[in-house]
Amino acid sequence: MYWILKTHGTVALEFKDFTEAARVFKKLKNFCESRKCYNQKMHIYKQLAYVYQLQRLNQKALNCYKRMLYLAWYHENYVAEIQAYQGISLNYFYLG
């Protein structure tokens, strides 16, 4: 189920259907929460933040990156932590 939804969201993103991509990634985030797959949930937050960035919804993207950062700390995933900090700084830049 996870891979089907992730592929669906990625295809929607490739076709620039941002509302569908956001809807699918939110659904996938809830799926990961219900299954306690927090490592996958961290990556879904990154995808969701990217969708929001493309729509110029920088405050929503910022919130996603902050949640991603929290999960990166929890899993001691240093690569994801750096990616989250990069997304946070980029969105603060765009917010002004």
N, C-alpha and C positions, 0 to 999 in steps of 0.2 A: 504494500500500500504506500509506504514511504517513497519508494522510487518512482511509482506511477505519478504521485502528486508532484514530486520534485521535477520530473520530466515535463509534466503538464505546465508547471509554472515557468520553467526555463524556455519552453517553446513559446508560451504567451509573451515572455519577455523579448525573445528574438523577433517576434512579429510586432513588437512595440504596442501590445495590448496591455498597458500598464494596470488598468483596473482589474482585469482578469488575473494578471500575474500577482497583484497584491492580494486578491481574494483567495487564490490558491495557496499562496505562501502563508497567509493567516490561518487557513484551514490546516495546513501542514504543521504550523507552529502548535496549534491546539492538539493535533494528533500526537506530536512528540511529547507534549506535556502529559497527555493521558497515558502514554506508554513509558513515561519517565526516561525518555531518550534525550537527555539534556545536552549531550555533545552534538547531536544532530540539530537540536533546537538552536544552539549557538550559531551554526552555519546558516540556518533559515533566517535568523535575525539579520545576518549579513546580507542575504539575498533581498530580504524585505527592505532593508535600509537602502540598498542600491536602487530598488524600484522607486522608493520615495525621492531619492536624489535626482533621478531622471525626471520626475514630475515636479522638481523644485519645491518639494515639501520638506525643507531642511530640518524643521523642528521634529517632525515625525521620524526622519532618518536619524537624527541625533539621539532620540529616545531608543531606537533600535540598537544603535551602536553602544549605548550605555548598558543596555541589557546584555548585549553580546559580551561586553567587557566583564560584567559580573560573572557570567558563565565561564569565561576564559580563566578568571581568577579561581573559580571553584574547581575547574579541571586542570589547573596549572598548565594551560596551553599557551605558551609564550608567543607563538606565531599569531594565534588568534587575538591575543592581547595587543600585540603591536598593530595588527590590522584594525582593531577597534579604536585604538588611540589615533590612528591615521584618519579613520572615518570621522571621529569626533572633532579633530582639529580642522578637517576640511569643511565640515558643516558649520562649525563656529565661524570660520572665515566667510562662508557664504551668507550667514545670518548678519554679519557686520559687526 
